[in-house]
């Protein structure tokens, strides 16, 4: 794993904890459940599998350049790496302390990420590369009061869309902002779908090209050797875009 620092951040030092959780480890940042890892397993059976699942809506030849905004312990990145072992994955994380904990306890280095320590908004504004898939999993706040930062969805998702290759996908993990972000995705993309996870409040919103289909993605996830067990906890719904197909 390579590591770069885009610019110094004025963000305060976060409270980072690693705790035993069932048969795995939980990473908590400011009291928020940010990642889960079971050594020897590529999946979590929950939200992070849903965040990564849309990669299966892309043809294999389009799973080459992937950007993850909000790496945390690498839970979604681990699923992506398992599905696309040859992909170049760029991961952006604001806090060095989070990365240090993920390296020590979550085997982050094994994922071979091109890691950037930076504010995700700065990265989207400064970096001009284009990606096949962008996964956005960014929240601020403490404990159960976490929410999207003020720059999401506007202008963050517009900036992210500009960093996609033609036919690429933008994925956003949402909580209370699900309705607003779904509306933004419908205004930005001709294809939109949602993924929900049993027993979790998260709604994963996906924007992409015309023909993006919940039915087709559900079928791909259910037949994929990495995600087929996780598929049992996921539900998929196609959304009507505001753009012409």
ABEGO torsion letter per residue (X at the ends): XBBBBABBBABBBBBBBBBBBEABBBBBBGGBBABBBBBGBABAGBAAAAAAAAAAABBAAAAABBBBBGAEAGAAAAAAAAABAABBBBBBBABAAAAAAAAAAAGAAAAGBBBBBBBAAAAAAABABBBABBBBBBBBEBEAABBBBAAOAOAAAAAAAAABBBGBBBBBBBBAAAAAAAAAAAAABABBBBBBBBGBABBBBBBBBBGBBAAAAAAAAAABAAAAAAAAABBBBBBBBABBX
